[in-house]
Amino acid sequence: MTYCVAIKTGSGLIFASDSLTNAGIDHVSTYSKMHTFVQPGERMFVLLAAGNLATTQSVVKHMRDDCQQGKMPCLSSVQTMSEAVDYVGTISAEVQRTQLTRDTANTNFEATFILGGQIAGQAPEIYMIYPQGNHIHESSTHPFLQIGEAKYGKPILDRVIRNDTSLEQAARCALVSINSTIRSNLTVGPPVELLIYSANALDGGRHLVFEEDDPYYHALGDAWNEGLRQALNNLPPFDWEGQLQPLQVVAIGSSNQMQG
């Protein structure tokens, strides 16, 4: 399983992903699920991938080959983020169809992606691309997108992320979201990748990788756990808490009743 999240704020974009792949208890490994495509000063894209590993790797290779060979369209030639998303969705659907024609074991080749980034002169955007190739984008009231095992990390995002959230705060929120998912689901695991992109920078952003024993990542998880315990302790008490309860008198039958 996988967990990836992308966040859009007024200051830029945040991308975070785990790196664990699981094809059964005997086939556990780590692969990066975050892929960057950058033309400094012109455009930058980040692709987060979840689903069948063969599909996601084929899609990424196809995209890189198209750029290197100057094919049209490619991420170097698209004029808008919407065109870029359509391009990725088309490749994904084609790869899945090709793999299905060779399959004899009813394998699930579906993959889901998040594509985010910015083209010079345009605003940063993030999109989710479904296995069928169609897509949705973030909204002002829901400025983040998730793929993979999303349910455990969603509550913190719902409560914290707003358009005016700072990039650093959003980045910490993304890490806590992944940390919470890892604690609740063994199929999601480190290393955790984080990319912080400032709007209009048109560069590769600040890319960080956290192993499980990374001091900062460990301190962040401990601080979040302690904060949750303190918040629980500070919740309003029930009306009856702290009040002296009246003594309960239990009637006991006569000695004859007890003997008989």
C-alpha positions in Angstrom: 0.0 0.0 0.0 1.0 3.6 -0.4 0.2 7.0 1.1 1.0 10.2 -0.8 -0.3 13.8 -0.1 0.0 17.1 -2.0 -1.0 20.4 -0.4 -1.5 23.8 -2.1 -1.3 27.0 -0.1 -1.0 30.6 -1.1 2.7 30.3 -0.7 3.4 27.2 -2.8 3.1 23.5 -2.8 4.0 20.6 -0.5 4.4 17.0 -1.6 5.0 14.0 0.7 5.1 10.2 0.2 6.1 7.0 1.9 8.5 4.5 0.1 7.3 1.1 1.1 6.1 -1.4 -1.5 4.3 -4.6 -0.6 3.5 -7.4 -2.9 3.0 -10.0 -0.1 5.0 -10.8 3.0 7.9 -12.1 1.0 8.1 -9.1 -1.4 8.5 -6.0 0.7 10.9 -3.3 -0.6 11.3 0.4 -0.9 10.9 2.5 -4.0 10.6 6.3 -4.4 7.0 7.3 -5.2 8.0 10.9 -5.8 9.3 12.0 -9.3 10.3 15.5 -10.3 10.6 17.0 -13.7 12.2 20.5 -13.8 13.2 23.1 -16.4 14.7 25.8 -14.1 13.1 29.1 -14.6 10.4 27.7 -17.0 8.4 24.9 -15.3 8.5 22.3 -12.6 6.3 19.2 -12.0 6.1 16.6 -9.3 4.4 13.3 -9.8 3.3 11.2 -6.8 2.4 7.6 -7.7 0.3 4.9 -6.0 -0.8 1.5 -7.3 0.8 -1.2 -9.4 4.6 -0.7 -9.4 5.1 -1.9 -12.9 2.5 0.6 -14.1 3.9 3.5 -12.2 7.4 2.8 -13.3 6.4 2.4 -16.9 4.5 5.7 -16.8 7.4 7.6 -15.3 9.9 6.1 -17.9 7.5 7.0 -20.7 7.3 10.6 -19.5 11.1 10.9 -19.2 11.7 9.3 -22.6 9.3 11.7 -24.2 11.1 14.7 -22.8 14.5 13.4 -23.7 13.4 12.6 -27.3 11.5 15.8 -27.8 8.2 14.1 -28.5 5.0 16.0 -28.7 3.3 16.3 -26.3 5.6 16.0 -23.4 6.0 17.9 -20.1 8.5 20.2 -21.8 5.9 21.3 -24.4 2.5 21.4 -22.7 1.2 25.0 -22.3 -0.9 24.5 -19.2 -1.2 22.2 -16.1 -4.4 20.9 -17.5 -2.6 19.8 -20.7 0.0 18.1 -18.5 -2.6 16.2 -16.5 -4.3 15.0 -19.7 -1.0 13.9 -21.1 -0.1 11.8 -17.9 -3.7 10.4 -17.8 -3.4 9.2 -21.4 0.0 7.5 -20.8 -1.3 5.8 -17.7 -4.4 4.4 -19.4 -2.3 3.2 -22.4 0.2 1.5 -20.2 -2.6 -0.3 -18.3 -4.2 -1.5 -21.5 -0.9 -2.8 -22.8 -0.2 -4.7 -19.6 -3.7 -6.2 -19.5 -3.2 -7.7 -23.0 -0.2 -9.7 -21.8 -1.6 -10.7 -18.4 -2.8 -14.2 -17.7 -3.3 -14.0 -13.9 -6.0 -11.3 -13.6 -3.5 -8.9 -12.1 -4.6 -5.4 -11.1 -2.5 -3.0 -13.1 -4.4 0.2 -11.9 -2.4 3.2 -10.8 -3.4 6.6 -9.4 -1.3 9.7 -9.5 -1.0 13.3 -8.2 0.6 15.7 -10.6 1.4 19.2 -9.3 3.7 22.0 -10.2 3.8 25.3 -12.0 4.5 26.7 -15.5 6.0 30.2 -15.8 3.3 32.9 -15.8 0.7 30.6 -14.3 -0.4 29.7 -10.8 0.8 26.5 -9.0 -1.8 23.6 -9.2 -2.3 20.1 -8.1 -4.4 17.3 -9.7 -5.4 13.8 -8.9 -5.4 11.4 -11.9 -7.5 8.3 -11.6 -6.7 4.9 -13.2 -9.1 5.6 -16.1 -7.1 8.8 -17.0 -9.7 11.4 -15.8 -8.8 13.8 -13.1 -9.8 16.3 -10.5 -8.0 19.3 -8.9 -7.9 20.8 -5.5 -10.3 23.5 -4.4 -10.1 26.5 -2.1 -12.1 24.7 0.6 -10.2 21.4 0.2 -6.6 22.5 -0.7 -5.0 19.0 -0.5 -5.2 15.7 -2.4 -4.4 12.2 -1.2 -3.8 8.9 -2.9 -3.3 5.4 -1.4 -4.1 4.7 2.3 -5.7 8.1 2.9 -8.1 7.7 5.8 -5.6 7.7 8.7 -3.8 10.9 7.7 -6.9 12.9 6.6 -8.2 14.3 10.0 -5.1 16.4 10.6 -5.2 17.9 7.1 -9.0 18.7 7.4 -8.4 20.6 10.7 -5.2 22.5 9.9 -4.7 23.1 6.1 -6.0 26.5 4.8 -5.0 28.7 2.0 -3.1 31.0 4.4 -1.2 28.1 6.1 2.6 28.7 5.8 4.6 26.3 3.7 6.6 25.1 6.7 3.5 24.5 8.8 1.9 22.7 5.9 5.1 20.6 5.5 5.0 19.6 9.2 1.3 18.8 8.8 2.1 16.5 5.8 4.7 14.7 7.8 2.4 14.2 10.8 -0.3 12.9 8.3 2.2 10.3 7.0 3.4 9.5 10.5 -0.1 8.8 11.7 -0.7 6.6 8.7 2.5 4.6 9.3 1.5 4.0 13.0 -1.9 2.7 11.9 -1.0 0.7 8.7 2.0 -1.6 8.4 1.9 -1.5 4.6 2.9 2.2 4.7 6.5 2.9 5.8 9.6 5.0 5.6 11.7 6.4 4.1 9.4 9.5 3.9 10.0 12.0 1.2 9.1 15.6 1.5 9.3 18.4 -1.2 8.6 22.0 -0.3 8.1 24.3 -3.4 7.8 28.1 -3.1 5.4 29.6 -5.6 7.1 31.2 -8.7 10.5 29.7 -7.8 10.4 27.4 -10.8 13.1 25.2 -9.4 13.3 21.7 -7.8 12.2 22.9 -4.4 13.6 21.7 -1.1 13.7 17.9 -1.1 14.1 16.0 2.2 14.2 12.3 2.9 13.5 11.0 6.5 14.5 7.5 7.6 12.6 5.9 10.5 15.5 6.9 12.9 15.9 10.4 11.6 16.2 12.7 14.7 13.9 15.4 13.3 11.2 12.9 12.1 11.4 11.1 15.5 11.1 14.3 17.4 8.2 15.4 15.3 6.3 12.2 16.0 7.0 12.4 19.7 5.9 16.0 19.9 2.6 15.2 18.1 1.9 12.3 20.4 2.5 14.4 23.5 0.4 17.2 22.0 -2.5 14.8 21.5 -2.3 13.6 25.1 -2.3 17.1 26.4 -5.2 18.1 24.2 -7.2 15.1 25.6 -6.4 16.1 29.2 -7.6 19.6 28.5 -10.9 18.6 27.0 -14.0 20.0 29.0 -15.0 17.6 31.8 -18.5 16.2 32.1 -20.8 18.0 34.5 -20.5 15.3 37.2 -16.7 15.1 37.2 -15.0 16.5 40.3 -18.2 16.5 42.3 -18.5 14.4 45.4 -20.9 11.5 44.7 -23.6 10.8 47.3 -23.0 7.7 49.4 -25.0 4.7 48.1 -26.9 2.9 51.0 -27.6 -0.8 50.3 -30.4 -2.4 52.3 -29.6 -5.7 53.8 -32.3 -8.2 54.8 -33.0 -9.4 58.4 -31.0 -12.2 59.8 -33.9 -14.6 59.5 -34.1 -13.8 55.7 -30.4 -14.3 55.4 -30.6 -17.7 57.1 -33.7 -18.8 55.2 
